[in-house]
C-alpha cells in the first residue's frame, strides 16, 4: 500500500464503521477461544497498529509490517515490539508463537498457500492462525486494486487452502452479514457506472464513502449483533470472511 493510502488507512482505522466493526468480531472470537490465556501473538501485516490494543489483552504481541510508513505510525502509538519485514524469510523471531494473526493481509500475498505453510514453522505445536479476508471475486472493484489485493475469497475456498496447507478449521464464518445486501448492491452499481464514466480512483480516500457520524455508529453496531450470532452459528454470507485454523 502506498504511503498516502497508509496515512488514510490510519485515519479511517480509528473511527470508520468497518474497522471498528471488525474489531468487535475479532475481540469476540479472541475471548471465546483464548479467554484469559497469556499467549505469544504475531500480528503479521499490522498496518498502523489499530488492532494492537485488543490483541495485547491476550498476551505479548509482536508486530510486523512491510511498510516503513506503517512502522512509523505504530511507533507514534508507542508500540515498541515492531519489526520491518516483507517476507517470513526476512523475519527472525526469538520465539515461536501461539497465534499468528493476519487481518486483511492474506489477499495481498501472491502465494497465499505457501505463506500458510510457512507460518507453521513459527507456530508452536497446535498453534493457531486467525485471518480475515474480503469475500467474493464478483465484488472486485478499483478499491481492491488501490489496496493492492491479489484476489477475494469464498469461505469454502479459504477453508480448502488452510486444510491443504496442514491446518484444521476451528471456526469459519462470513461477516458484514447484515449490511451485505446494501453493500453488494452499491458495489455492483458502482462497477456499472465506472464502466460508463471510467472515473479513475487512485487513492483510498477516493474509494471510501464517508457517512454521517450517526449512520457510521449504527453500521458499526450491526457488528455487535453479528459477533453475538457467531457464538452460535457460522453466518451464511457476507462481504468478509474470518477463519481460525489450528496447525495439525
Buried (B, 14 or more C-beta within 10 A) or exposed (E): BBEEBBBBBBEBBEEBBBBBBBBBBBBBBBBEBBEEEEBBBBBBBBBBBBBBEBBBEBBBBBBBBBBEBBBBBBEEBEBEEBBEBEEBEEBEBEEBBBBBBBBBBBBBBEEBBEBBBBBBEBBBEEBBBBBBBBBBEEBBBBBBEBBEBEBBBBBEBBBEBBBEBEBEBBBBBBBBBBBBEEBBEEBEEBBEEBEEEEEEBEBBBEBBEEEEEEEBEEBBBBBEEBBEBBEEEEBEBBBBBBBBBBBE
